[in-house]
Amino acid sequence: MYNQNINSLISKSVLILFGITGVGTLQLGCAPADNTLELQQNEATGAFAIPMVVQSAAIDPQCLSAWVRFDNGVREAMTISGGRAELVKQNVSIGQHSIDLEFECNDPDYSRVSLATATRQIDVQEGANEVAFTENDYFPLPDFDNDYYTNINELEQRTSPFSSTPSKPMGSIAGTWQVTETITSASGVCSGDVNSVATYNMNIQETGNSIFINVDSMSGTLSAALIGQRLVWAGSLSDATSTLTVNETDIQVSGSCNTLSGTFGWSWSDVSNSCTGQSNIEAVRTVANGCGTNAYAESEPNDLLSSANVINEVPISITGSTQGDLQNSDFSSDIDHYLIDFTSPSKIIVRLEGVDTNADIDLYVYTEDFVEIVSSGNVGPNEQLELTINQLPLYIGVLPWSVPNTATYTLSVSGL
């Protein structure tokens, strides 16, 4: 009826101010009220909920402090009470202002460590104004030493947030995941969807400690973070008619990095209806390469060099498909291109493994002018070549020499 399962990963901007409801305010000159800002006698009174990613962290809550900064000025402490950070700010004028929030832990071993930060711009006017932060505003989470552990994860694991030794907490969870979602509870118009089950794919991409999630047939991107084995996400996805807000996530990634499971709460709405509920989620990575290898699905179109999928780290494994007959000069064939965008390691091995033994797929590396560097053209779907990277850009071409029906393959690149 409402396609609830598919939509249950949709995260409308989560207003994290004012506690569990996710709504909050900055008020000027009066007691805080939901999602408003009141300018009276240039005095600001505000109350901000601690973001969920901080609330759920396995750290001593007594270490927590909250800070606000107006217009890049001096940082001012807020008072934490009842799950909120409260402030009184003098001399706030009419006009444009920037507001920076920071939640910090004064750790006995590592001193002051930033846990989450967010910035918003607001045009303050006389009377009521609206200002709201979203959970997504706090992503990506701080990582002082750029070692792929967020500061929160470092404190949870009792490792130094200031160490310069690079290491990922678990390895990569990038790739395409097949998700099975079951609605376990729902209110109002959604109550009839309890126990309904749906499956769909989500694609996870990683850049440093930042994780980005897209869901098939939905627009928008979720921002996420892997904190130990705990995956948290926030952001907005949408379909043509509805939006769903994630209120709480409790997702755990397995030690193999190839499965994840957990629960999340949600509130759904369209133009005339709304409801709340909770779902269980289980997901399996379609290419089970473990924690040590980034796994992706090919992104079409990539027939042209200008639309090549980018490979910027190794080891990596990519699942793709191709069809065509270059043997007989069929230039409508589906040639897949991948851009090599790294210089270390400088020596790599590229492997192509096809599923269909009747398919003949060849493997090439060439320059942007199609000058061949190295190739492998055996009969069949499996190829392998070694390459020393002496120049960039270089492109890997997966060419369907004789593939009458669509053939799937796995392209893997690793250092020598």
C-alpha positions in Angstrom: 0.0 0.0 0.0 2.7 2.5 1.0 5.7 0.5 0.0 6.9 0.8 3.5 9.7 -1.7 3.3 11.5 -0.1 0.4 11.1 3.3 2.0 12.2 2.3 5.5 15.8 3.3 4.7 14.6 6.7 3.7 15.8 9.3 6.2 14.1 12.7 6.0 16.3 15.3 7.6 16.5 14.2 11.2 16.0 17.3 13.4 18.2 16.3 16.4 17.3 19.2 18.5 15.0 18.7 21.5 15.6 15.1 22.6 14.3 11.9 21.3 11.7 13.5 19.1 14.5 14.8 17.0 13.2 18.4 17.0 15.0 21.4 18.5 15.3 25.1 18.8 17.4 28.1 19.3 15.5 30.7 21.1 16.3 34.3 21.7 15.1 35.9 24.9 12.6 33.4 26.2 12.3 29.7 27.3 13.1 27.2 24.5 10.2 26.0 22.4 10.1 23.5 19.6 11.9 24.5 16.4 11.7 28.2 16.9 14.0 31.1 17.5 12.8 34.2 19.2 14.7 37.5 19.2 14.0 39.6 22.2 16.5 42.1 23.7 19.4 40.5 21.8 19.5 37.5 24.2 19.6 34.0 22.9 18.4 31.0 24.9 18.8 27.6 23.3 18.5 23.9 23.9 20.1 21.2 21.7 19.8 17.5 22.0 22.9 15.4 22.1 23.1 13.7 18.6 22.2 10.0 18.5 25.7 9.0 17.3 27.1 10.5 20.6 24.3 9.3 22.8 24.8 5.7 21.7 28.6 5.8 22.0 30.1 3.4 24.6 32.0 6.1 26.5 31.7 7.6 29.9 28.8 10.1 29.8 30.5 12.1 32.5 33.3 13.1 30.1 30.8 14.9 27.7 30.7 18.6 27.2 28.9 20.8 24.6 30.1 24.0 23.0 28.6 26.6 20.7 30.3 29.3 18.6 28.6 32.2 16.9 30.1 33.8 13.8 33.5 32.1 14.2 33.9 33.8 17.6 34.9 32.5 20.9 33.7 29.0 21.8 31.2 29.1 24.7 30.3 26.2 27.0 26.7 24.9 27.2 25.1 23.2 30.2 24.2 19.5 29.7 20.9 18.6 31.4 18.4 15.8 30.7 20.0 14.8 27.4 20.2 18.4 26.1 22.8 21.1 26.0 21.5 24.5 27.0 22.9 28.0 26.5 22.2 31.6 27.2 23.9 34.0 24.7 24.0 37.7 25.0 24.3 40.3 22.1 22.8 38.4 19.2 21.8 40.9 16.6 19.4 40.8 13.7 20.9 39.5 10.5 23.0 36.6 9.2 24.7 34.4 11.7 26.7 31.1 11.6 26.2 28.7 14.5 28.7 25.9 15.2 27.9 23.1 17.7 30.5 20.7 19.0 30.2 17.8 21.4 33.4 16.8 23.1 34.8 14.3 25.6 37.3 15.4 28.2 39.0 12.0 28.4 41.4 11.3 31.4 44.0 9.7 29.0 43.6 11.8 25.9 42.3 15.2 27.1 39.8 17.0 25.0 38.5 15.0 22.0 35.9 16.2 19.5 33.1 13.7 19.0 30.7 15.5 16.6 30.5 18.9 15.0 27.9 20.7 12.9 27.5 24.2 11.4 24.4 26.0 10.2 23.7 29.5 8.8 20.6 31.4 9.9 19.1 34.9 9.1 17.9 36.1 12.5 14.9 38.4 12.4 12.7 40.0 15.1 10.2 37.6 16.6 10.0 33.9 15.8 12.7 32.3 13.6 13.2 28.6 12.8 16.5 26.8 13.0 17.1 23.1 13.0 20.2 20.8 12.8 19.9 17.4 11.3 21.7 14.2 12.4 23.3 14.3 8.9 24.9 17.6 9.7 27.3 15.8 12.1 28.7 13.6 9.4 31.5 12.9 8.6 32.5 12.4 12.2 35.9 13.8 13.4 39.0 11.6 12.9 42.0 13.5 14.2 44.7 11.2 13.0 43.0 10.2 9.7 43.5 6.5 10.5 39.9 5.4 9.5 38.9 5.2 13.2 36.6 8.0 14.2 37.4 9.7 17.4 34.4 8.1 19.0 35.6 4.7 17.9 39.1 5.4 19.3 37.7 6.3 22.7 35.5 3.2 22.7 38.4 1.0 21.9 40.8 2.9 24.3 43.2 3.8 21.5 44.7 7.2 20.9 42.8 9.6 18.6 46.1 11.3 18.0 48.1 8.3 16.8 49.4 8.4 13.2 49.4 4.7 12.5 46.8 4.1 9.8 44.5 1.1 10.3 40.8 0.5 9.6 38.7 -0.7 12.5 37.4 -3.7 10.6 38.3 -3.3 7.0 36.1 -2.3 4.2 32.3 -2.8 4.0 32.1 -1.1 0.6 30.1 -2.8 -2.1 26.6 -3.9 -3.0 24.4 -5.4 -0.3 21.2 -7.3 -0.6 18.9 -6.2 2.2 16.0 -8.1 3.8 13.8 -5.9 5.9 10.9 -7.0 8.2 8.6 -4.4 9.8 8.1 -5.5 13.4 5.9 -2.7 14.7 3.9 0.2 13.1 1.2 2.6 14.1 -1.8 4.2 12.4 -2.1 3.7 8.6 1.1 1.5 8.6 -0.2 -1.0 11.2 -1.3 -3.3 8.4 2.3 -3.6 7.2 3.6 -5.4 10.4 5.4 -8.6 9.5 5.7 -7.6 5.8 9.1 -8.4 4.3 10.9 -6.8 1.3 14.3 -7.2 -0.3 16.3 -4.5 -2.1 19.9 -3.5 -2.8 22.0 -0.8 -1.2 25.4 0.3 -2.4 28.0 1.4 0.2 31.0 3.5 -0.8 33.8 4.6 1.4 36.1 7.6 1.4 38.5 7.5 4.4 36.2 7.1 7.5 33.2 8.5 5.6 30.6 6.1 4.3 27.9 6.9 1.8 24.9 4.7 1.2 22.5 4.7 -1.8 19.4 2.5 -2.2 18.1 1.2 -5.5 15.3 3.2 -7.0 15.6 5.9 -4.4 17.1 9.4 -4.7 19.5 10.9 -2.2 22.4 9.6 -0.2 22.7 8.6 3.4 25.9 9.6 5.3 27.2 6.9 7.7 30.0 5.9 10.0 31.4 2.6 11.1 32.2 2.8 14.8 33.8 -0.4 15.7 31.3 -2.9 14.4 28.4 -0.5 14.8 27.1 1.1 11.6 25.1 4.4 12.1 23.6 6.4 9.2 21.5 9.5 8.6 20.3 11.6 5.7 17.5 11.7 3.2 16.2 9.4 0.5 12.9 9.8 -1.3 10.6 8.3 -3.8 7.9 10.1 -5.8 5.4 10.3 -2.9 6.8 9.8 0.5 9.6 10.3 3.0 10.8 8.3 6.0 12.9 9.5 8.9 15.3 7.1 10.8 14.9 7.8 14.5 17.4 5.3 15.9 19.8 2.7 14.4 21.3 -0.4 16.1 23.1 -2.1 13.2 26.0 -4.4 13.8 28.5 -5.6 11.1 29.8 -9.1 11.4 33.5 -9.8 11.9 33.7 -11.0 8.3 32.5 -7.7 7.0 30.1 -9.6 4.7 26.9 -9.5 6.7 25.1 -6.9 8.9 21.9 -7.0 11.0 20.0 -5.0 13.6 17.0 -2.7 14.1 16.0 0.9 13.4 13.0 3.0 14.2 11.3 5.2 11.7 8.6 7.7 11.1 6.9 7.8 7.6 4.8 10.4 6.0 3.3 11.5 2.7 1.1 14.5 1.9 -1.9 13.2 3.9 -0.7 10.4 6.2 2.0 9.6 8.8 3.0 6.8 11.1 5.9 5.4 13.1 7.4 2.0 13.4 10.4 -0.2 13.8 12.1 -2.7 11.4 14.6 -5.5 11.6 17.2 -5.5 8.9 19.6 -8.2 7.6 22.0 -7.7 4.7 24.6 -9.8 2.8 27.3 -8.3 0.7 26.9 -9.7 -2.8 30.7 -10.1 -3.3 32.0 -11.7 0.0 35.6 -10.5 -0.1 36.0 -10.2 3.7 37.4 -7.2 5.6 40.5 -6.8 3.5 39.1 -6.0 0.1 36.9 -3.2 -1.1 33.9 -4.6 -3.1 31.8 -2.7 -5.5 29.3 -3.2 -8.3 30.0 -1.8 -11.7 28.2 1.5 -12.3 26.8 2.0 -15.9 27.2 3.8 -18.2 30.9 3.3 -18.4 31.4 2.6 -22.1 33.4 5.9 -22.6 36.6 6.8 -20.9 34.9 10.0 -19.7 32.4 7.9 -17.7 34.9 5.2 -16.5 34.4 3.9 -12.9 37.2 5.1 -10.7 39.6 2.8 -8.9 41.5 4.8 -6.3 42.6 2.1 -3.9 43.6 -1.6 -3.8 42.8 -4.3 -3.2 39.4 -4.0 -4.9 36.9 -6.4 -6.4 34.2 -5.2 -8.8 31.3 -7.2 -10.1 30.1 -6.3 -13.6 28.4 -7.5 -16.7 29.0 -7.2 -20.5 27.6 -8.2 -23.8 28.7 -7.8 -27.4 30.6 -9.1 -30.4 33.7 -7.1 -31.1 35.0 -10.1 -33.0 32.6 -9.2 -35.8 33.0 -5.4 -35.4 29.8 -4.9 -33.4 30.6 -1.4 -32.0 27.4 -1.3 -30.0 29.0 -3.8 -27.7 29.1 -3.0 -23.9 32.7 -2.2 -23.2 33.3 -1.4 -19.5 36.0 1.1 -18.5 37.8 1.6 -15.2 40.1 4.5 -14.4 43.3 3.7 -12.5 43.6 6.7 -10.1 46.4 5.8 -7.8 50.2 5.5 -7.9 50.8 3.3 -4.9 51.4 0.4 -5.1 53.1 1.0 -8.4 53.0 -2.7 -9.4 49.6 -4.4 -9.6 47.9 -7.5 -10.9 44.6 -7.4 -12.6 42.4 -10.5 -12.8 39.1 -11.0 -14.8 37.0 -14.0 -13.8 33.8 -14.7 -15.8 30.9 -16.9 -14.8 29.8 -18.0 -18.3 32.4 -20.3 -19.8 31.0 -19.8 -23.3 31.8 -16.1 -23.2 35.1 -14.7 -24.5 36.0 -11.6 -22.6 39.4 -9.8 -23.1 41.3 -7.5 -20.7 43.2 -4.4 -21.8 45.1 -1.5 -20.2 45.6 1.6 -22.3 46.2 5.4 -22.2 43.6 8.1 -22.7 44.7 8.0 -26.4 44.0 4.2 -26.6 47.7 3.4 -26.7 47.8 -0.2 -25.4 50.1 -0.8 -22.4 49.4 -4.4 -21.8 46.6 -6.9 -22.6 45.4 -10.4 -22.0 43.3 -12.1 -24.8 42.9 -15.7 -23.9 39.9 -17.7 -25.2 37.2 -17.8 -22.6 36.1 -15.5 -19.7 39.2 -15.5 -17.5 42.2 -13.2 -18.0 45.1 -11.9 -16.0 47.8 -9.3 -16.5 50.5 -7.5 -14.5 51.2 -3.8 -14.8 53.8 -1.3 -13.6 52.2 2.2 -13.2 54.6 4.7 -14.8 52.0 7.2 -16.0 48.4 8.4 -15.4 45.7 8.3 -16.4 45.5 4.6 -17.4 42.3 2.8 -18.1 41.3 -0.9 -17.7 39.0 -2.1 -20.5 36.8 -5.1 -20.3 36.0 -6.0 -23.9 33.3 -8.5 -25.0 35.1 -10.2 -27.8 32.3 -12.8 -28.3 29.6 -12.6 -25.7 26.2 -13.3 -27.4 24.3 -13.2 -24.1 25.0 -11.0 -21.1 27.9 -12.4 -19.1 28.8 -11.4 -15.5 32.4 -11.1 -14.3 34.5 -10.1 -11.3 37.4 -7.7 -11.9 39.9 -7.7 -9.1 43.0 -5.4 -8.7 45.7 -5.9 -6.1 49.3 -4.9 -5.4 52.3 -7.1 -6.2 
